[in-house]
Amino acid sequence: MEPFETVVQRHGAVVLRVCRAVVGPDAADDAWSETFLAALRAYPSLPPGSDVRAWLVTIAHRKAVDAHRAARRRPVPTERLPETPAPEGPAHDPVRDARLWAAVAALPPKQRRCVAYHHLAGLPHAEVAALVGGTPEAARRAAADGIAALRRTWGPEREEE
């Protein structure tokens, strides 16, 4: 079994993208941290040959559900200061990134989760269906509908609006 630090390095970016897509950029860092804390505790008992990425995305899914439940119990602030995310690379455009995350956040919850788990984490539709409920065909349809909605609302031709 590889060291846990290697697991974090190999899969950390994917888990963060999934967390951002499912819980939004504000809660993503917390969900990511909670995911890897839980994974660290359970990692020694992970059966050899397990799909570590799918296992981590499953944990992230559960942490995202917990984050949504906790957010519903918290009071909503009346005024918020806008947060600017840190640059992720040389091609980083904060305005474009904010518009993309807003488009992802506007998707219906099931479509958002299916897009995140399939397109960002690379899970097959059968595993996505196991996470969100339903059949693999329904997960495939939700992911396809989510991508279609993103193409209609966000893309190169929409950037100049």
N, C-alpha and C positions, 0 to 999 in steps of 0.2 A: 504494500500500500504506500502510495507516495506521500510525502510530508504535506501537512495541511496548508502550509504556506504556499506550496506549489499549486494546490487546488485553488486557493484564493487568487493567485496571480493568473492562472489559466482561465478561470471562469468569472472572476470579479466584474469585468466589464459587461459581460452578458447579463449577469444578475442585476447590475445597476440599470442597464437599459430596460430590462423587464420591470423593475421596480418603478422607474420613471414613467413608463407607459401605463402601468396599472394604478399606481397611487398618486402620480403627478410629481413634478420636480421638487415641490416643497417637502414632501414626506419621503422621497426616494432614498435619501442618505440614511435616514433612521431605519427604513425597512431593510435596506442593504445590510446595515450593521446587525440588526436583529436576526436576519437570515444567517449570517456567518457566525454569530454567537451560538445560535441553535445548532448549526451544522458542526461547529467545533465540538460541542458536547456529544453529538451523535456519531461523529465521524469514526471513532474507534470501533463501533459496532456495525458499520456499513459492510454488507457482504462483499467479498472479493468479486470483481467483475461487474459491479453495479455501474449503471450509467450515472456518473457523478453530476453531469450537467442537468439531467432531468431531475435528479434528486434535489439539487440546489434550487431549481425553478419551482419544484413542488413546495419546498420550504418557503421560498419567496412568495408564492401564491398564498400560503397560509398566513404569512406575516402581513401581506397586503390586505387580506380579509380582516385581520385584527386591527390594522391601521384604519380601515374604513369604519369599523365598528367604534373604535375609540374616537375618531373624528366626529361622529354623529353625537357623541356625548359631550364634546367640548363646546364652550360658547364660541360664537362666531364674532371675530373682532369687527368693529365698525369702520376702522381705518387701518390700512396696511401700507407699509412702505414697499415699493417695488424692489425685488431682489434681482440682481444681475448675476447669472450663473458664471462660474469661472470658465475661461476658455478651455476647450478640450483639444485643440490642435490648431495648426496654422490656418485651416480653412473655416474656423469657427466664426459664425455670424450671429451675435446674440439676438438680433431682431428676427432673423429667419428661424432660429432655433425656438424662440418663444412662440412664433406663429405655428410651427410644427407641433409643439407640445400642446398648444391650445386646440389645434385640429384633432390631435389624438384624444385629448380630454373630452372633446365634444362627441366622440363616438359613444354609442350605447355601451353600457358596461360589458356585456358579453362579447361584443365585437372588439372592444378595446383589449380585453384579456386574450381573446383568440389571436389577434394580431400580435400582441406582445409575446405570447408563448410560442407561436409558430414562427413568425417572421424575425423576431429579435432573439429568441432563445433557441430556435431551430428544432423545436420538438415536433414529432410527427403528429398528425391530426388525432390519432388514437389516444396519445398521451394528453393532448390538449383537452379532448373530450372527457378524459378521466378527471382532469383538474376542474373544469368548469361545469361538468354535467352534460348529459346528452350523448349523442352518437358521434362517431368520427365524421360522418357526412355533415351533421349540423355544425360541428366545429369548423370544417372546411368551408361551409357556406358563410358562417359568421366572419371568418377571417377574410374571405374573398369580398364580402359586402363591406367590411371595414376598410380594406385597401381601396376598393372602388370609391367609397365616400371620401377617403383621404385624397385620392387623385382628383375628385371633383372640387374639393375645397382648398387643397394645398398642393402646389406644384410649381414648376418653373413658369408656366403661363400665368399663374396667379400672383407671382412675387411682385409685380409692378403695380398691383392694385393698392 
